[in-house]
Amino acid sequence: MFRPAYSLTARRLALGAVAGPALFTLSWLTLGLISPGYTLFGHRFAGYSPVSQPVSGLGLGVTGPYMNAAFVVTGLMLAIGVAGVFRVAAGPGSRTCAALLGLSGVGQALCGVFTLERMLPHTLGYVLAIGTPVIGFLVAGRHFRRLPGWRRFGTWLLAGGPLTLVLLVLFFVTFEPTPGGAEDGVAGLVQRLGIVEVHAWFAAMGVLAFRDRARARVSVGGRS
């Protein structure tokens, strides 16, 4: 049975995968410009460098409430957006794809609930946010390649998994968990490249799902 209202709702939900990354990018760009620094484990970081310091540094100090809210809201929007994408791009395995990629949103929200002062759960959140897409993009890429209108994107997404892994490993290689390490180096820049790369794939999924009216109708008539 075809219900146009349902298909339109699914397509609108998919836009969460676009709006979330846009909000997050705008947040760290803006707050990074105005942050006067922060204190972590007794060390005072005078000023904030987006090149050497992680985005999570903005979750401390005067910018903390705003950055942490952006983490949580973005995570929720991503999870909702992913659910919408795979209601539109439904098929065998779509629920597995939604669960895997939805973990990225869960991880991002965790990073806002637990700041750098709670290093272990915060790191877990970061690994979920950036690490699960390493597998999730591969699984979703294979899924999209089976769908008319999504095959080219699915092929490109298969490259997203290895690229995300390279950027994740490069971040941990360049990151030094010491006050001196956080004030020098390029770990902050590498992390931002990884975040933008992951979010770009999610945003592309959201746009494709919103535009795909034909798949939305099919998914309503034969949900998986």
DRENKOLNU-308652 format. One record per residue (C-alpha): residue number from 1; residue in one letter; chain; x, y, z. Coordinates in nm, 2 decimals, padded with zeros to 4 digits, always signed. Example, Ala and Ser with C-alpha at 12.3 -4.5 7.8 and 13.67 -1.06 7.14 Angstrom:
DRENKOLNU-308652
     i   aa   ch        X        Y        Z
     1    A    A   +01.23   -00.45   +00.78
     2    S    A   +01.37   -00.11   +00.71
//
This chain:
DRENKOLNU-308652
     i   aa   ch        X        Y        Z
     1    M    A   +00.00   +00.00   +00.00
     2    F    A   +00.13   +00.35   -00.09
     3    R    A   +00.10   +00.62   +00.17
     4    P    A   +00.25   +00.95   +00.04
     5    A    A   +00.25   +01.11   +00.38
     6    Y    A   +00.47   +00.83   +00.52
     7    S    A   +00.72   +00.85   +00.24
     8    L    A   +00.75   +01.23   +00.28
     9    T    A   +00.81   +01.19   +00.65
    10    A    A   +01.09   +00.94   +00.59
    11    R    A   +01.25   +01.17   +00.34
    12    R    A   +01.23   +01.46   +00.58
    13    L    A   +01.38   +01.26   +00.86
    14    A    A   +01.67   +01.18   +00.64
    15    L    A   +01.76   +01.54   +00.63
    16    G    A   +01.88   +01.50   +00.99
    17    A    A   +02.19   +01.35   +00.84
    18    V    A   +02.25   +01.68   +00.66
    19    A    A   +02.14   +01.92   +00.94
    20    G    A   +02.34   +01.75   +01.21
    21    P    A   +02.68   +01.77   +01.04
    22    A    A   +02.60   +02.13   +00.93
    23    L    A   +02.53   +02.23   +01.29
    24    F    A   +02.84   +02.06   +01.43
    25    T    A   +03.07   +02.22   +01.17
    26    L    A   +02.92   +02.56   +01.23
    27    S    A   +02.96   +02.51   +01.61
    28    W    A   +03.33   +02.42   +01.62
    29    L    A   +03.42   +02.68   +01.36
    30    T    A   +03.24   +02.96   +01.55
    31    L    A   +03.34   +02.85   +01.91
    32    G    A   +03.70   +02.79   +01.80
    33    L    A   +03.73   +03.16   +01.70
    34    I    A   +03.60   +03.29   +02.03
    35    S    A   +03.74   +03.04   +02.28
    36    P    A   +03.98   +03.20   +02.53
    37    G    A   +04.12   +02.87   +02.63
    38    Y    A   +04.03   +02.61   +02.90
    39    T    A   +04.17   +02.42   +03.19
    40    L    A   +04.21   +02.04   +03.18
    41    F    A   +04.36   +01.83   +03.47
    42    G    A   +04.51   +02.14   +03.63
    43    H    A   +04.68   +02.27   +03.31
    44    R    A   +04.56   +02.60   +03.17
    45    F    A   +04.55   +02.62   +02.79
    46    A    A   +04.58   +02.99   +02.71
    47    G    A   +04.40   +03.03   +02.38
    48    Y    A   +04.27   +02.77   +02.15
    49    S    A   +04.43   +02.63   +01.84
    50    P    A   +04.22   +02.43   +01.59
    51    V    A   +04.54   +02.29   +01.44
    52    S    A   +04.68   +02.13   +01.75
    53    Q    A   +04.39   +02.09   +01.99
    54    P    A   +04.09   +01.85   +01.95
    55    V    A   +03.73   +01.97   +01.89
    56    S    A   +03.65   +01.83   +02.24
    57    G    A   +03.86   +02.11   +02.40
    58    L    A   +03.58   +02.34   +02.31
    59    G    A   +03.36   +02.13   +02.55
    60    L    A   +03.55   +02.28   +02.84
    61    G    A   +03.57   +02.64   +02.97
    62    V    A   +03.32   +02.91   +02.87
    63    T    A   +03.24   +02.74   +02.53
    64    G    A   +03.17   +02.41   +02.70
    65    P    A   +02.78   +02.43   +02.74
    66    Y    A   +02.74   +02.53   +02.37
    67    M    A   +02.99   +02.27   +02.23
    68    N    A   +02.86   +01.99   +02.44
    69    A    A   +02.50   +02.07   +02.34
    70    A    A   +02.61   +02.07   +01.98
    71    F    A   +02.77   +01.72   +02.03
    72    V    A   +02.44   +01.58   +02.18
    73    V    A   +02.20   +01.75   +01.93
    74    T    A   +02.42   +01.65   +01.63
    75    G    A   +02.43   +01.29   +01.75
    76    L    A   +02.06   +01.27   +01.79
    77    M    A   +02.00   +01.43   +01.45
    78    L    A   +02.24   +01.19   +01.29
    79    A    A   +02.07   +00.89   +01.44
    80    I    A   +01.73   +01.02   +01.33
    81    G    A   +01.87   +01.10   +00.98
    82    V    A   +02.02   +00.76   +00.94
    83    A    A   +01.69   +00.60   +01.04
    84    G    A   +01.52   +00.81   +00.77
    85    V    A   +01.77   +00.72   +00.51
    86    F    A   +01.72   +00.35   +00.55
    87    R    A   +01.34   +00.38   +00.56
    88    V    A   +01.37   +00.54   +00.21
    89    A    A   +01.66   +00.31   +00.09
    90    A    A   +01.50   +00.00   +00.24
    91    G    A   +01.59   -00.35   +00.14
    92    P    A   +01.75   -00.67   +00.27
    93    G    A   +02.01   -00.56   +00.53
    94    S    A   +01.88   -00.20   +00.57
    95    R    A   +01.82   -00.24   +00.94
    96    T    A   +02.17   -00.37   +01.00
    97    C    A   +02.31   -00.06   +00.81
    98    A    A   +02.09   +00.17   +01.01
    99    A    A   +02.21   +00.02   +01.34
   100    L    A   +02.57   +00.03   +01.25
   101    L    A   +02.57   +00.39   +01.12
   102    G    A   +02.33   +00.50   +01.40
   103    L    A   +02.61   +00.41   +01.65
   104    S    A   +02.80   +00.70   +01.51
   105    G    A   +02.53   +00.94   +01.63
   106    V    A   +02.52   +00.77   +01.97
   107    G    A   +02.90   +00.81   +02.00
   108    Q    A   +02.88   +01.17   +01.91
   109    A    A   +02.62   +01.23   +02.17
   110    L    A   +02.83   +01.05   +02.43
   111    C    A   +03.12   +01.30   +02.36
   112    G    A   +02.88   +01.58   +02.47
   113    V    A   +02.76   +01.40   +02.78
   114    F    A   +03.12   +01.30   +02.89
   115    T    A   +03.38   +01.58   +02.83
   116    L    A   +03.75   +01.54   +02.81
   117    E    A   +03.76   +01.54   +03.19
   118    R    A   +03.59   +01.19   +03.17
   119    M    A   +03.85   +01.06   +02.93
   120    L    A   +03.76   +00.69   +02.91
   121    P    A   +03.38   +00.73   +02.82
   122    H    A   +03.47   +01.03   +02.60
   123    T    A   +03.72   +00.83   +02.40
   124    L    A   +03.47   +00.55   +02.37
   125    G    A   +03.22   +00.80   +02.23
   126    Y    A   +03.48   +00.93   +01.98
   127    V    A   +03.57   +00.57   +01.86
   128    L    A   +03.20   +00.50   +01.81
   129    A    A   +03.14   +00.82   +01.63
   130    I    A   +03.44   +00.79   +01.39
   131    G    A   +03.53   +00.42   +01.42
   132    T    A   +03.20   +00.25   +01.35
   133    P    A   +03.17   +00.41   +01.01
   134    V    A   +03.48   +00.22   +00.91
   135    I    A   +03.27   -00.09   +00.90
   136    G    A   +02.94   +00.08   +00.85
   137    F    A   +03.03   +00.25   +00.53
   138    L    A   +03.15   -00.08   +00.38
   139    V    A   +02.82   -00.25   +00.48
   140    A    A   +02.61   +00.04   +00.36
   141    G    A   +02.80   +00.07   +00.04
   142    R    A   +02.73   -00.29   -00.05
   143    H    A   +02.36   -00.23   +00.04
   144    F    A   +02.33   +00.09   -00.18
   145    R    A   +02.50   -00.08   -00.47
   146    R    A   +02.19   -00.31   -00.49
   147    L    A   +01.95   -00.02   -00.52
   148    P    A   +01.86   +00.16   -00.85
   149    G    A   +01.97   +00.52   -00.83
   150    W    A   +02.21   +00.45   -00.54
   151    R    A   +02.47   +00.23   -00.71
   152    R    A   +02.73   +00.50   -00.79
   153    F    A   +02.71   +00.64   -00.44
   154    G    A   +02.74   +00.29   -00.30
   155    T    A   +03.06   +00.24   -00.50
   156    W    A   +03.21   +00.56   -00.37
   157    L    A   +03.10   +00.48   -00.01
   158    L    A   +03.30   +00.16   -00.02
   159    A    A   +03.61   +00.38   -00.04
   160    G    A   +03.48   +00.58   +00.26
   161    G    A   +03.55   +00.29   +00.51
   162    P    A   +03.93   +00.27   +00.44
   163    L    A   +03.97   +00.64   +00.42
   164    T    A   +03.80   +00.69   +00.75
   165    L    A   +04.03   +00.42   +00.90
   166    V    A   +04.34   +00.60   +00.77
   167    L    A   +04.23   +00.93   +00.92
   168    L    A   +04.14   +00.77   +01.25
   169    V    A   +04.47   +00.60   +01.28
   170    L    A   +04.65   +00.91   +01.17
   171    F    A   +04.48   +01.11   +01.45
   172    F    A   +04.59   +00.86   +01.72
   173    V    A   +04.94   +00.87   +01.58
   174    T    A   +04.96   +01.25   +01.59
   175    F    A   +04.77   +01.29   +01.92
   176    E    A   +04.98   +01.33   +02.23
   177    P    A   +04.78   +01.31   +02.56
   178    T    A   +05.00   +01.56   +02.74
   179    P    A   +04.97   +01.94   +02.79
   180    G    A   +05.27   +02.00   +02.56
   181    G    A   +05.13   +01.77   +02.30
   182    A    A   +04.80   +01.94   +02.29
   183    E    A   +04.97   +02.28   +02.23
   184    D    A   +05.19   +02.16   +01.94
   185    G    A   +05.15   +01.93   +01.64
   186    V    A   +04.86   +01.88   +01.40
   187    A    A   +04.63   +01.64   +01.58
   188    G    A   +04.35   +01.89   +01.59
   189    L    A   +04.37   +01.95   +01.21
   190    V    A   +04.38   +01.57   +01.14
   191    Q    A   +04.08   +01.51   +01.37
   192    R    A   +03.88   +01.78   +01.19
   193    L    A   +03.96   +01.62   +00.85
   194    G    A   +03.83   +01.29   +00.98
   195    I    A   +03.51   +01.45   +01.12
   196    V    A   +03.44   +01.64   +00.81
   197    E    A   +03.50   +01.34   +00.59
   198    V    A   +03.26   +01.12   +00.80
   199    H    A   +03.00   +01.39   +00.82
   200    A    A   +03.02   +01.45   +00.44
   201    W    A   +02.92   +01.09   +00.37
   202    F    A   +02.62   +01.12   +00.61
   203    A    A   +02.51   +01.44   +00.45
   204    A    A   +02.53   +01.29   +00.10
   205    M    A   +02.31   +01.00   +00.22
   206    G    A   +02.06   +01.24   +00.36
   207    V    A   +02.04   +01.45   +00.04
   208    L    A   +02.01   +01.14   -00.18
   209    A    A   +01.73   +01.00   +00.04
   210    F    A   +01.54   +01.32   +00.04
   211    R    A   +01.55   +01.34   -00.34
   212    D    A   +01.46   +00.97   -00.39
   213    R    A   +01.09   +00.98   -00.42
   214    A    A   +01.07   +00.66   -00.61
   215    R    A   +01.25   +00.46   -00.35
   216    A    A   +01.04   +00.62   -00.07
   217    R    A   +00.72   +00.48   -00.24
   218    V    A   +00.87   +00.14   -00.28
   219    S    A   +00.99   +00.13   +00.09
   220    V    A   +00.63   +00.20   +00.20
   221    G    A   +00.48   -00.06   -00.01
   222    G    A   +00.73   -00.33   +00.08
   223    R    A   +00.91   -00.25   +00.41
   224    S    A   +01.20   -00.47   +00.52
//
